[in-house]
Amino acid sequence: MSNPKTGKMSWQEFRRRNKVSGGYLLRKKLLAVGVSLARFILLFGMCFMILQPILEKISVSLMSLDDIYNPVVISIPSKVITENYVTAYGGLRYAQGFMNTLIISVTIAIVQVAMCTLVGYGFARFEFPLKKFWFACVMAVILVPPQTISTSLYLHFRFFDIFGIFKMITGNPLNLRNSVLPYYLMSLGCTGLKNGLYIFLIRQFFRNVPGDLEEAAYVDGLGTFKTFIRIMLPEAKPIITSCFLFSFVWQWTDVFYTRMFLGGRIYLSTSLSGFADGIGSYLGNAMGLGAPIRISPAQTNQLLSTAILLVIAPLIILYLFAQRAFVESISSTGIKM
Amino acid sequence: MAKPKKRKYVGLQKRKAVSGYLFISPFIIGFLVFMVKPLFDSLYMSFCEVQVGAGKFDQVWIGISNYYFAFRQDASFPQLLTESALNMFIYSLAIMVFSFFVALILNQKFHGRALVRAIFFLPVILSSGVMLGVETDNAVMASMQEAIAQSTSNVSITETIQVVLRTAGVGVRAFETVFDIIDNIYDVAISSGIQIIIFLSGLQTIPRSMYEAAEIEGCTAWESLWKITFPMISSIFLVNWFYTIVDYCMRSDSAIMKKIQGVMTLQLNYGLTAAMSWIYFIVVLVYVGITSALISRGVYYYE
């Protein structure tokens, strides 16, 4: 014990008690200090590992090209520049992409969470025939890789038709390929991105809400749907918030569904995934050359890091404010099988 | 739950059953239209040759030759399939162990616990979708990473240990797997955010009095880990295992997913794509079924 002021008791008192206990107190104290030190090192290392790519991207994005080629400069740029941000902002077509992504993410998240809440509540609170079967179907929705059905969904929407109605009227089935409608329809049907998971979480949450209020509402003659809206929905705010946040965030970074259903518009995720291959031609155009210019891998990396930062910045800000809503609602559901 | 009555649903119960169906009707409709129908379509398609023309597409029945092609003629598919099945197992295991370990640590009381928890959860938000693949997905970056790997001669600690262990003649194959996991510890860490939280919530439901009683009886922390912690959260293991496998299989950046995507978008061979995805789907299904059945035999329910 190098620092006698650490404990609550005085050093003399500690020594006296240690003597009485036959060295047990000292050993226990040392063990506790050792454990917390080891824990600190371990956790610090792991947290650093998770944060390191982001930190590195921040430092690279603020460097000039000279700094990158300069072997003396590591991590901290000799001169902080913001040109990369301007270039990446233009290359991503950020303003437009941001608006499109924001609109689609918010609306899709609202539709998905509304639908999943209804379904989750239905599974949690009602007894009906074939309930187990339908819940197994929810599990199946979680399990089916989207790639398995993507081809046929693609063709389904490319030649969209309901019982041949459109073919009768216009002679051709509808092409919904470049429209956002199919994705909204899928979200309405709870088959969008990770919707099975939301149903599962919401069902878990509703199962843990005590049923007294609901019973009272039924006795007073309120219908099931009104009971749901007035009584149960306010109870479920935390889980709905967090499912909304998940849906929003995952939609924001999703490429698969975006590319398949929402093609033809600019979204942050899709323009990011094509960013590195397209940045040369963007710079060429911006300089008025009309042809793509070759840029070095180092600079591509730099611009790509900047672009990634730009795309995830809104999410990080959101996470900073809503961290509790993200993390704690999952633990509040008390997941079990 | 199931009552052995003849007429189960009468009066209020019947009304509630009807409303139950109304509540889940969006899911039923969506499931039938956007899941079952495409599933059957793609199953049918996997036995067909698909030609997409202007304004229509034709399917010609060709039997199992798509499957035959996938297994016997495609150069990389069988290899990728076995590889990803193996990886699935190893990585799900690694993720489970890692997240359980981290949850155990985070369950202790120390300063900055909330911060650490927030950091471990951060990858759930950031590493989905586009972020995973974007750095290696394009030609420029891939060639650059190769160049960096060749030119840098910095010695990493893990590599040195690997060399030392290899020259010492420690069993080769098993250790290769361990090295592989250690090299990819970042991947493991960023895919265990949700699992950590689920484990943590499970750990916090265990009453403290159990540990106290065990400690007074002279139980060491190691013993109470095996005798109290494991049985009490065994059902959480099942949930987490399920989630881990599903999450791992759905990752669109795995080699097999890329292969399937490539067949679809580059070769435009929709029939073969459907066949390959069905093979993969069935492998995943069998795998989930077997492992979940094995784990659920060991699950202990306290209540």
Interface residues (C-beta under 8 A of the other chain):
Chain A: S36 R39 F40 L42 L43 M46 C47 M49 I50 L51 I54 M115 L118 V119 Y121 G122 F123 R125 F126 E127 F128 P129 K131 W134 C137 V138 A140 V141 I142 L143 V144 P145 P146 Q147 T148 I149 S150 T151 S152 L153 L155 H156 R158 F159 N172 P173 L185 M186 L188 G189 C190 T191 I199 Y218 T224 F225 F228 V249 W250 W252 T253 D254 V255 F256 S269 T270 L272 S273 F275 A276 D277 P297 A298 T300 N301 L304 I308 V311 I312 L315 I316 Y319 Q323 F326 V327 I330 S331 S332 T333 G334 I335 K336 M337
Chain B: M1 K8 Y9 L12 Q13 R15 K16 A17 V18 S19 G20 Y21 L22 F23 I24 P26 F27 I28 I29 G30 F31 V33 F34 M35 K37 P38 L39 D41 S42 M45 V50 V52 G55 K56 F57 V102 I105 Q108 F110 V116 R117 A118 I119 F120 F121 L122 P123 V124 I125 L126 S128 G129 V130 M131 G133 V134 E135 D137 N138 A139 V140 M141 S143 M144 A147 I185 Y186 A189 I190 I194 I197 I198 L200 S201 G202 Q204 T205 S235 I236 L238 V239 F242 V246 C249 M250 S252 M257 I260 Q261 M264 Y270 T273 A274 S277 W278 Y280 F281 V284 L285 V288 S296
